[in-house]
């Protein structure tokens, strides 16, 4: 008897109406959206069942989205003088200041073309964050897809508070209207 997901509050039953306990457990938090595993006799199918049975779907979906984003950046040069297809940044047009994301697309553009100094000029904070994000993705995808346990870095609250403070300071510093901070103005 194979396992499927059962909605919260319901029990898996066979054709005679006998109730069965789910065969598998997910531990703390359970499967997504409060679903739990039950018997296939109930005939429940669909997206939640696919998500549990095919643990490779989520990592591949994230990878597809990232590759599509990279493809878009490569096909639309954000550093040229042509107007952006999505228009100007709303925050910048209202305040005249660089928003936390301003320069991110140009940073990716220059990084993909091997120009690290120019990438750092457009968004130093995001550039420094890329290795952390890539490693976290690889560790998560390897565990989800292959069951491999890559050592993960588990920073404490002090790190995340410091990370947020540095991010806010970077936002302020890049908007200062005098040297040497004009270098980071986008």
C-alpha positions in Angstrom: 0.0 0.0 0.0 1.6 3.3 -1.1 1.3 6.5 0.8 -0.5 9.7 -0.2 -1.2 13.0 1.6 -4.4 13.4 3.6 -5.9 16.8 4.6 -5.6 17.9 8.2 -8.4 16.5 10.3 -9.1 13.6 8.0 -8.0 10.0 8.4 -7.0 7.6 5.6 -9.6 4.9 5.1 -9.7 1.7 3.0 -12.7 0.7 0.9 -14.6 -0.7 3.9 -14.3 2.5 5.9 -11.6 1.2 8.2 -9.3 4.0 9.5 -5.5 3.7 9.1 -2.7 5.8 10.6 -0.3 7.4 8.2 2.7 5.1 7.4 5.3 7.8 7.4 6.2 10.7 9.7 7.8 14.0 8.9 8.8 15.0 12.4 8.6 18.6 13.6 6.4 20.7 11.4 5.1 17.9 9.2 4.7 18.0 5.4 3.8 21.3 3.7 0.5 23.1 4.4 -0.4 20.8 7.2 -0.9 17.7 5.0 0.1 14.3 6.4 0.7 11.0 4.8 -2.1 8.4 4.5 -3.1 5.4 2.5 -3.6 5.4 -1.3 -6.9 3.6 -0.8 -8.4 7.0 -0.3 -7.4 7.8 -3.8 -6.1 11.3 -2.9 -3.7 12.6 -5.6 -2.5 15.9 -6.9 0.2 18.5 -6.3 0.8 17.9 -2.6 1.4 14.2 -3.2 3.8 15.0 -6.0 5.7 17.3 -3.7 6.3 14.6 -1.2 7.1 11.8 -3.6 9.4 13.8 -5.9 11.7 15.6 -3.6 13.7 16.9 -6.5 10.9 19.2 -7.7 11.5 22.1 -5.4 15.3 22.4 -5.9 14.8 22.1 -9.6 12.1 24.8 -9.6 14.4 27.1 -7.7 17.3 26.4 -10.1 15.0 26.9 -13.1 13.9 30.3 -11.7 17.5 31.4 -11.0 18.7 30.3 -14.5 15.7 32.1 -16.1 16.7 35.2 -14.1 20.3 34.9 -15.3 19.1 34.5 -18.9 16.9 37.6 -18.6 19.9 39.6 -17.3 22.1 38.3 -20.1 19.5 39.2 -22.8 18.7 42.7 -21.5 21.9 44.7 -20.8 21.0 46.8 -17.7 24.2 48.9 -18.1 23.3 50.4 -21.5 21.5 53.7 -22.0 18.2 52.1 -23.2 15.2 52.4 -20.9 14.5 49.4 -18.7 11.6 47.2 -19.9 10.1 47.4 -16.4 10.6 51.1 -16.0 12.5 53.0 -13.4 12.7 51.9 -9.7 9.6 53.3 -7.9 11.5 54.0 -4.7 14.3 55.9 -6.6 11.8 57.9 -8.6 9.9 59.0 -5.5 12.8 59.7 -3.2 15.9 60.2 -5.4 17.7 57.7 -3.2 19.1 54.2 -4.1 16.8 51.5 -2.7 18.2 48.3 -1.1 18.0 46.5 -4.4 19.2 49.3 -6.7 22.2 48.1 -8.7 21.5 44.4 -8.1 20.7 43.6 -11.8 23.8 45.5 -13.0 25.9 43.8 -10.3 24.7 40.4 -11.7 25.4 41.6 -15.3 29.0 42.6 -14.5 29.6 39.5 -12.4 28.5 37.2 -15.3 30.9 39.1 -17.5 33.8 38.6 -15.0 34.1 42.3 -14.0 34.1 41.9 -10.2 35.2 45.4 -9.4 32.3 46.9 -11.4 30.0 44.3 -9.8 31.1 45.5 -6.3 30.6 49.1 -7.3 26.9 48.5 -8.2 26.0 46.3 -5.1 28.8 45.3 -2.8 26.5 43.9 -0.1 24.7 41.5 -2.5 28.0 40.5 -4.1 29.4 39.5 -0.7 26.1 37.6 0.1 26.2 35.5 -3.1 28.6 32.7 -1.7 26.4 32.3 1.4 23.2 32.0 -0.7 24.8 29.6 -3.2 26.2 27.3 -0.5 22.9 27.3 1.4 21.1 26.3 -1.9 23.6 23.5 -2.7 23.3 22.1 0.9 19.5 22.2 0.7 19.3 20.7 -2.8 21.7 17.9 -2.1 19.7 16.9 1.0 16.4 17.1 -0.8 17.4 15.4 -4.0 20.0 12.9 -3.0 19.8 12.6 0.8 23.4 13.9 1.2 24.2 15.8 4.3 26.6 18.6 3.4 27.9 20.4 6.5 25.7 23.5 7.0 26.6 26.7 8.6 24.1 27.6 11.3 24.8 31.2 12.3 23.2 32.5 15.5 21.0 35.5 16.1 24.1 37.8 16.6 25.2 37.1 13.0 21.8 37.8 11.5 21.4 41.0 13.6 24.9 42.0 12.5 24.1 41.1 8.9 20.9 43.3 9.0 22.9 46.2 10.7 25.6 46.0 8.0 22.9 45.9 5.3 21.2 49.0 6.7 24.6 50.8 7.1 25.4 50.0 3.5 22.0 51.4 2.4 22.8 54.7 4.2 26.5 54.9 3.2 25.7 54.3 -0.5 23.3 57.3 -0.5 25.8 59.8 1.1 26.4 62.6 -1.4 30.2 63.0 -0.9 33.5 61.2 -1.5 34.4 58.4 -1.1 30.8 57.2 -0.9 29.9 58.5 -4.3 31.7 55.4 -5.8 28.8 53.2 -4.5 26.0 55.5 -5.8 24.2 53.9 -8.7 
